[in-house]
């Protein structure tokens, strides 16, 4: 996230930043009422993850694996999601409104008189995001109750409640970020139909690289799944390749979709743009690197 982390204390009077999150009650709570910043919410999420992963299992005897029981110390999947992906998601969720406005103003050469926040003002998306979060919990709870006591995350009702709380917050945030991303992409595509400055293009590409990095963190889950699937199912299943295709498509779309008008004009391939594409390739290849490292470390 290379755009400056100003923010997250809204500016007074109809600030451009606040128009991006005003329709989102959770963002208003975190930014306006609690005055949280990106690093603060990331630390809070990491602290909760540490308590949930290690303190609660230690209290209930769920740290170590034994006789088919999976302890939290041996649950790589959960450690990755809770200690890395979840804090990064919370930080990106709070950082994104300021970054979107920064890109918008760079495209308009700092002209704040042009309103770019209309697309974010409706209440439909946060309601849909809340419904998605509730649906995930309703779908997940029966499975967790049925498996109660078989691994650390379903040790008792408290650990199940912690899982569902984390899931619901994560899915709500991801859904809201996806909506902001879609609205911003459509707006930037429209604005970039006309010739734009190099500053504007650099701002868009920096933001795209930040999105690609967050997706790469999600993609690390595929690295662990690629290690675990042969052990669990005997082979890599077809849906795993579908997930890889979705990951690649999402990363490329987040980066290139806002630049549709620029690409149609056939931009000159400068050294700066070549280096940007190499950065994108390196970021998106991160899950592959982690997969290779894990295979070597495990003697696979």
C-alpha positions in Angstrom: 0.0 0.0 0.0 2.2 2.8 -1.2 -0.2 5.6 -1.3 0.2 7.6 1.8 -1.6 6.4 4.9 -3.0 9.7 5.8 -6.1 9.4 6.8 -8.2 7.7 8.2 -9.2 10.6 10.2 -11.8 12.2 7.9 -11.5 15.7 6.8 -14.1 18.1 7.9 -17.1 19.2 5.9 -18.1 16.9 2.9 -14.6 15.5 2.5 -13.9 13.6 -0.7 -12.6 10.7 1.3 -15.7 10.5 3.5 -17.9 10.2 0.5 -16.3 6.9 -0.3 -17.1 5.3 3.0 -20.1 7.3 4.3 -22.6 4.6 3.2 -20.6 1.9 5.1 -21.6 1.9 8.8 -18.6 -0.3 9.8 -16.2 2.1 8.2 -17.8 5.1 9.8 -17.6 3.4 13.2 -13.9 2.6 12.8 -12.8 5.9 11.1 -15.1 8.6 12.6 -16.2 7.3 16.0 -13.1 5.2 17.0 -10.6 7.4 15.0 -8.7 4.3 14.0 -5.9 4.4 11.4 -4.7 1.7 9.0 -1.8 0.5 11.2 -4.0 0.6 14.3 -6.7 -1.6 12.9 -4.1 -4.0 11.5 -2.5 -4.3 15.0 -5.9 -4.9 16.6 -6.7 -7.6 14.0 -3.3 -9.2 14.6 -3.8 -9.1 18.4 -7.2 -10.8 18.1 -5.7 -13.4 15.8 -2.9 -14.2 18.3 -5.4 -14.5 21.1 -7.7 -16.8 19.1 -4.9 -18.9 17.7 -2.8 -19.4 20.8 -4.2 -18.0 24.0 -7.7 -19.7 23.7 -6.3 -23.0 22.6 -3.8 -23.0 25.4 -6.6 -22.4 27.9 -8.7 -25.2 26.5 -5.9 -27.7 25.7 -6.1 -27.3 21.9 -2.5 -26.2 21.1 -1.1 -29.6 20.1 -2.3 -32.3 17.7 -2.9 -35.8 19.0 -4.8 -38.9 17.9 -6.5 -37.3 14.8 -7.1 -34.0 16.7 -5.6 -30.9 14.9 -4.1 -28.4 17.3 -3.6 -24.8 16.4 0.2 -25.0 16.5 0.0 -27.4 13.5 -2.8 -25.6 11.6 -0.8 -23.7 8.9 -3.9 -22.8 7.1 -5.4 -21.0 10.0 -2.1 -19.4 11.0 -1.7 -17.9 7.5 -5.2 -16.6 7.3 -5.3 -15.2 10.8 -1.8 -13.8 11.2 -1.3 -12.4 7.7 -4.4 -12.3 5.5 -6.9 -11.1 8.1 -4.8 -8.1 9.4 -3.9 -7.2 5.8 -7.6 -7.2 4.8 -8.6 -5.0 7.7 -5.8 -2.6 6.9 -6.7 -2.4 3.2 -10.3 -1.9 4.1 -9.5 1.2 6.0 -6.8 2.4 3.6 -8.8 2.0 0.4 -11.1 5.1 0.6 -8.2 7.5 0.9 -6.3 5.7 -1.9 -9.3 5.8 -4.2 -9.7 9.5 -3.7 -5.9 10.1 -4.2 -6.1 8.3 -7.6 -9.2 10.2 -8.6 -7.6 13.6 -7.8 -4.4 12.6 -9.6 -6.4 11.8 -12.7 -8.2 15.2 -12.4 -4.9 17.0 -11.7 -6.0 17.8 -8.1 -9.3 19.3 -9.2 -11.4 18.5 -6.1 -14.4 20.4 -7.5 -15.3 17.3 -9.6 -17.4 15.0 -7.5 -16.2 11.4 -7.7 -18.1 10.0 -4.7 -21.6 9.7 -6.0 -21.1 6.0 -6.9 -20.4 5.1 -3.2 -23.3 6.8 -1.5 -26.0 4.1 -1.9 -26.8 1.8 1.0 -27.5 -1.2 -1.2 -24.0 -2.7 -1.2 -23.4 -2.6 2.6 -26.8 -4.3 3.1 -25.8 -7.0 0.6 -22.4 -7.3 2.2 -24.1 -7.8 5.6 -26.4 -10.4 4.1 -23.4 -12.2 2.7 -21.6 -12.2 6.0 -24.7 -13.6 7.8 -25.2 -16.2 5.0 -21.6 -17.4 5.5 -22.1 -17.8 9.2 -25.4 -19.6 8.8 -23.8 -22.0 6.3 -20.7 -22.6 8.4 -22.2 -23.0 11.9 -24.0 -26.3 11.4 -20.7 -27.9 10.0 -18.7 -26.6 12.9 -21.3 -27.8 15.5 -21.3 -31.2 13.8 -17.5 -31.4 14.1 -17.3 -30.0 17.6 -14.3 -31.2 19.6 -12.5 -32.7 16.5 -10.0 -29.8 16.1 -9.0 -26.7 17.9 -11.3 -24.3 16.1 -14.4 -26.2 17.2 -13.1 -27.1 20.7 -16.1 -25.4 22.3 -18.8 -22.8 21.8 -16.3 -19.9 22.5 -13.9 -21.0 19.8 -16.7 -21.5 17.3 -18.1 -18.1 18.1 -14.6 -16.6 17.5 -14.4 -18.3 14.1 -17.8 -17.0 13.0 -17.1 -13.5 14.2 -13.8 -13.4 12.2 -15.5 -14.9 9.2 -18.4 -12.5 9.2 -16.1 -9.4 9.6 -13.7 -10.7 6.9 -16.5 -11.4 4.3 -18.2 -8.1 5.0 -15.0 -6.2 4.5 -14.0 -8.1 1.3 -17.5 -7.6 -0.2 -17.3 -3.8 0.5 -13.8 -3.6 -0.9 -15.0 -5.4 -4.0 -17.8 -2.9 -4.4 -15.5 0.1 -4.0 -13.1 -1.4 -6.4 -15.8 -1.9 -9.1 -17.1 1.6 -8.7 -13.6 3.1 -8.8 -12.7 1.0 -11.8 -15.7 2.2 -13.8 -15.1 5.8 -12.9 -11.3 5.7 -13.7 -12.0 3.9 -17.0 -14.3 6.8 -18.0 -11.9 9.5 -16.9 -8.9 7.8 -18.6 -10.6 7.7 -22.0 -9.0 11.1 -22.6 -5.3 11.6 -22.6 -3.9 11.7 -19.1 -0.7 12.7 -17.4 2.0 10.3 -16.4 1.3 11.2 -12.8 -2.3 10.0 -13.1 -1.2 6.8 -14.8 1.4 6.1 -12.1 -1.2 6.7 -9.4 -3.5 4.2 -11.0 -0.8 1.6 -11.4 0.5 2.0 -7.9 -3.0 1.4 -6.6 -3.3 -1.6 -8.9 -0.1 -3.1 -7.5 -1.4 -2.7 -4.0 -4.6 -4.6 -4.9 -2.5 -7.3 -6.6 -0.4 -7.6 -3.4 -3.5 -8.1 -1.3 -4.8 -10.8 -3.8 -1.4 -12.4 -3.6 -1.8 -12.8 0.2 -5.1 -14.4 -0.5 -3.3 -16.6 -3.1 -1.0 -17.9 -0.4 -3.9 -20.0 0.7 -3.6 -21.8 -2.6 0.0 -22.5 -1.8 -0.9 -24.4 1.4 -3.9 -26.0 -0.3 -1.6 -27.3 -3.0 0.6 -29.0 -0.3 -2.3 -30.4 1.7 -4.6 -31.6 -1.1 -2.5 -34.6 -2.3 -2.2 -35.7 1.4 -5.9 -35.3 2.0 -7.4 -36.4 -1.3 -4.6 -38.3 -3.0 -4.4 -35.8 -5.9 -4.9 -32.2 -6.9 -8.7 -31.8 -7.6 -10.1 -29.9 -10.6 -11.6 -27.2 -8.5 -8.1 -26.3 -7.3 -7.2 -25.3 -10.9 -10.4 -23.2 -11.1 -9.3 -21.3 -8.0 -5.9 -20.6 -9.6 -7.6 -19.3 -12.7 -9.9 -17.1 -10.6 -6.8 -15.7 -8.7 -5.0 -14.9 -11.9 -8.0 -13.3 -13.6 -8.8 -11.2 -10.5 -5.3 -9.9 -10.2 -5.0 -9.0 -13.9 -8.5 -7.4 -13.9 -7.8 -5.2 -10.8 -4.6 -3.9 -12.4 -5.6 -3.6 -16.1 -9.4 -2.9 -16.0 -9.0 0.8 -15.0 -6.5 1.3 -17.8 -8.8 0.2 -20.6 -8.8 3.5 -22.4 -5.0 3.9 -22.1 -4.4 0.4 -23.5 -6.7 1.0 -26.5 -4.6 4.0 -27.4 -1.5 1.7 -27.5 0.8 3.3 -25.0 4.5 3.4 -25.7 6.3 0.7 -23.6 8.7 2.8 -21.5 11.2 1.4 -19.0 9.0 2.7 -16.2 6.0 0.7 -17.5 8.1 -2.4 -18.1 9.3 -2.3 -14.5 5.7 -1.9 -13.4 4.7 -5.0 -15.3 7.6 -6.9 -13.8 6.5 -5.8 -10.3 3.0 -7.1 -11.1 4.4 -10.4 -12.3 6.5 -10.8 -9.2 3.7 -10.0 -6.9 1.3 -12.4 -8.6 4.0 -15.1 -8.6 4.4 -14.9 -4.8 2.1 -17.9 -4.1 4.1 -20.0 -6.5 7.3 -19.0 -4.6 5.8 -19.9 -1.3 4.5 -23.2 -2.7 8.1 -24.1 -3.9 9.6 -23.1 -0.6 7.1 -25.2 1.4 7.7 -28.2 -0.9 11.4 -28.0 -0.4 11.1 -27.4 3.4 8.8 -30.4 3.7 11.1 -32.6 1.6 8.4 -32.9 -1.1 
